[in-house]
């Protein structure tokens, strides 16, 4: 999966505008990255990418790049 696609899914989950997130942004420092956005991310990934990701996997994401790396083909 392309970097921009993963970042777009994160932005959707956090209700952010497009092209706001940078790969080195620290997710836990962002107030938008709360429990609801994490659950939303799980749902968006399932709908848009057809993949299932666990809450435990999402909990390991420190920076945006961690999510990008998780979905590398």
C-alpha positions in Angstrom: 0.0 0.0 0.0 1.3 3.5 -0.8 2.4 5.9 1.9 -0.1 8.5 0.8 -3.0 6.0 1.1 -2.1 5.0 4.7 -1.6 8.6 5.7 -5.0 9.5 4.1 -6.7 6.7 6.2 -5.1 8.1 9.4 -6.2 11.6 8.4 -9.7 10.3 7.9 -9.7 8.5 11.2 -8.6 11.7 13.0 -10.9 13.9 11.0 -8.0 16.0 9.7 -7.6 17.8 6.4 -5.6 16.2 3.6 -1.8 16.5 3.6 -1.7 17.5 7.3 0.3 14.6 8.6 4.0 14.0 8.2 5.6 10.6 8.4 7.5 11.7 11.5 4.6 13.1 13.4 4.2 11.5 16.8 0.7 10.1 17.0 0.4 10.2 20.8 1.2 13.9 20.8 -1.8 14.6 18.7 -5.1 15.1 20.6 -7.0 13.8 17.6 -5.3 10.3 18.0 -7.6 9.1 20.7 -9.4 5.8 21.3 -12.2 6.7 18.9 -9.9 7.6 16.1 -8.0 4.4 16.7 -11.2 2.4 16.3 -12.2 4.5 13.3 -8.8 3.7 11.8 -9.5 -0.1 12.2 -12.8 0.4 10.4 -11.4 2.5 7.6 -8.6 0.0 7.0 -11.1 -2.8 6.7 -13.4 -0.8 4.3 -10.7 0.9 2.1 -7.9 -1.7 2.1 -9.9 -4.9 2.8 -7.4 -5.8 5.6 -7.9 -6.4 9.2 -5.6 -4.9 11.8 -5.7 -5.5 15.5 -6.0 -2.9 18.3 -2.7 -4.3 19.6 -1.0 -3.6 16.3 -2.3 0.0 16.2 -1.1 0.5 19.8 2.5 -0.1 18.5 2.4 2.9 16.2 4.5 5.7 17.6 4.9 7.9 14.6 2.9 8.0 11.4 5.7 6.2 9.6 5.1 3.1 11.8 1.6 2.8 10.2 3.0 3.3 6.7 5.7 0.6 7.4 3.0 -1.8 8.8 1.1 -1.7 5.4 4.1 -1.9 3.1 3.5 -4.5 0.4 
